[in-house]
Amino acid sequence: MKINRLCSIILGVLLSLIMATPVLADGIIIPNPPPPDVIHDLPRPITQLEIRYHHVSVKIKDQIASVHVDQVFYNPNEWEVEGTYVFPLPEDAAVKDFSLWVDGKPVKGEVMDAEKARDTYETIVRQMKDPALLEYVGRGAVQASVFPIQPGDERRIELEYTQALTMKDGLVRFVYPLNTEKFSLEPLENVAVSVQIEAGSPLRAVYSPTHKVAVSRDNERKAKAGYEESNVTPDKDFILFYSMGETQAFHLFTYRDPSDKVESDGYFMLMLAAPAQKEDQVIDKDVILVLDHSGSMDGEKFKQAQEALRYILNHLNPGDRFELIAFSSGVEWFGGEMQPASRADEAARWVEKLSAAGSTDINRALLEAASRATSKRPTYIIFLTDGLPTEGITDREEIIRQFDQSAPENVRLFAFGVGYDVDTMLLDTLTRDHHGLSSYVTPGQPLDEILSSFYSGIRMPVMTNLKLDFGGVNTYDIYPQPLPDLFAENQVIVVGRYREGGNANVTVNGEINSEPQNLVYKNQVFQKDSRHSGDLLEGLPRLWATRKVGYLLNQTRLGRLDKETIDQIVRLSIRYGIVTPYTSYLVTEPAALGASNQQQMAQDAYEQMKAMPTAAVSGMGAVDRAVQEGAMTQADAPAAVPSPSDQTNGKQTVKVVGSKTFVLQDGVWVDTTYDPDVMKPNRIEFLSDEYFQLSNSSNVAADCLALGEKVIVVLDGKAYEIVEAGDEASLFTGASKPMAMITRKDSQPWTIADLIGPLLGGSGILGLLAFLLWYK
């Protein structure tokens, strides 16, 4: 009993001394040793705390970003936790000044350059046997000591820093390291990033390739972008681009990895923003508003529809024309032909007098709308319904055929399905074939806000009938197709593939006020090898894959079912970690790797689909699927990583690193480009010198190794397998990692025998025996 107590005291004193050393103070959070009775239940050392919320407020003026970070850390453990707060800086950050507060009190901190931070990160990785920090190699950091957080208590940390942003190829890029949240024991209750931009010249494009942001503009020189989610674990940095100036309306991003034998062709993203406009260049348009006022629309949603129509009428441009059509069992119209914008107030009063009654004659309403489209100017039909066709012609194929024959080429049809009792196949087919989009407003959503926001986006057409010519570069699989019109204060994001690469003059063809226009952007570079250029737009291959998978899923839902399409969906789903109805096993069980296995999966899925009855076209399930697939086809950021967890141990089973996807198989993170049938991996011992040489070889390698202790990754066409350390590994592995946090002079982990032995006459064996008595 005395020996037990003595060993406990010695061990506690030793570890307290170790905790106080500067080397071990370098980490996200290095915890104190917990009580012995909970030692088996420890999570990863770095994930000892929960991050309750993470709020970021950014103000950018004249390319100087002022960033305010507000985080709350919570200690859910039965022991106090203290350590060092480390904030990895963006790779291109040049911090001129920073302030750090803990619970409202200023504390002393240090800004480390990239080289010192690298030593800090690697030291922690070696000591804690946790590679999570490797992905920050190459970045600087801010660090400061954190006072003990008592069990069940919180600690609020606020950080402010300024950063000069540089412009390249007409774009300013802001990056915030949001993926530090993988160091939280539980998902965040709330995360929010708010960016205010004030530029010295007109803003053109404002775009995030990583997160779904809401963008609003106060005027041509000011804009706001916001992102917010709840109950989420962010896994990637927040990136925001913006361009400014009179001519910065075209931006090309490309990525090609020639070592990838399966996907060696390149990926590109083209961002088209509206060029500077003069008042006489505003395109006059026709707007035809078609409102379902059948009996099922009665109530709050009809009031919201009326409010939305009034908003549109009040925001017509002076040269616009409009017509209102209301339908139920029959059809009513406001003017009988296109009306000048000057009659908008009168039309709003006409809308106010409408009431909901009768059945739903969708076919006649569509034909009436098509008959009004008689001019060459761009014509936008906004069609709103909450029901299935119940009056007149009700056959879906016949409705589609008749509208196709009646609608001129300049018509763009935008459909809004309200509620779940709508024919998604009808609406989606009509909008797909007529250059528009379908939107679905589910119960409880504000119809008036959604419709008003949509119209604000199309209010000012700039160029219509867009087409792209990529010169001598061979491009394919371009989405969206056909291209939408270009509107003021919006941008068109086009993604696609290309072959070998090279330089090209890219031409944007279109029409302005029915007159042909050609905009030529010379010497655009489609990179032949961009792996080490440092210009990689993170997630570009996954963004392309998201849109293509959405397009293919829409094809299968709208009637095209063949083995080739299913095969593409399965292959892209596994390669890029995009869950589909055919590949739900990405989450529920490990995905089979290798070309032959994937072909068999596609064959099985195809046979099952042929045997299934026709999928529902209305109802909650049909609407939800239409919404999800529609969002994928128009995505401005890559699909979210699958979040469901393994039910037995609560671990995430799919993770994305840059353009790579990994699935968890028997405790090993496996690159989905790894084909066990044709690849033999090079085995590298975890934490060995060779391991750190590989991690330092490139940012991609470091990011991939940061996944965990066991990884199979394909880099530059070669496969590497990270395996467990050999006999020199710490005596205490797994549960005891917090007690083996320092290394000897030979850089190998200390064991408990190494620590206690010298204090008990130099006998490592006696020290080990004493520890075992204590542990028992």
Secondary structure, DSSP 8 states (H G I E B T S, - for coil): -HHHHHHHHHHHHHHHHHHHSTGGG-SS-------GGGGGG---GGG-SEEEEEEEEEEEETTEEEEEEEEEEE--SSS-EEEEEEEE--TT-----EEEEETTEE--EEEE-HHHHHHHHHHHHHHHT-GGGGGGTT--EEEEEEEEE-TT-EEEEEEEEEEE--EETTEEEEEE-GGGGGGSSS-EEEEEEEEEEE-SS-EEEEE-SSS--EEEEEETTEEEEEEEEEEE---S-EEEEEEESSS--EEEEEE--TT-SSS-SEEEEEEEE-----GGG----EEEEEEE-SGGGTTHHHHHHHHHHHHHHHT--TT-EEEEEEESSSEEESSSS-EEGGGHHHHHHHHHT----S---HHHHHHHHHHH--SSS-EEEEEEESS---SS---HHHHHHHHHHHS-TTEEEEEEEESS-S-HHHHHHHHHHTT--EEEE-TTS-HHHHHHHHHHHHSSEEEEEEEEE-TTS-EEEEESSS---EETT-EEEEEEEESS-EEEEEEEEEEETTEEEEEEEEEEEE-S--TTSS---TTHHHHHHHHHHHHHHHHHHTT---HHHHHHHHHHHHHHT---TT-THHHHS----SHHHHHHHHHHHHHHHHHS----SSSHHHHHHHHHHHHHHT-SS-------B-TTT--B-EEEETTEEEEEETTEEEETT--TTT---EEEETTSHHHHHHHTT-HHHHHHHTT-SSEEEEETTEEEEEE---TTS-SS-GGGGGG---B-TTS-B--HHHHHGGGGTT-HHHHHHHHHHHH-
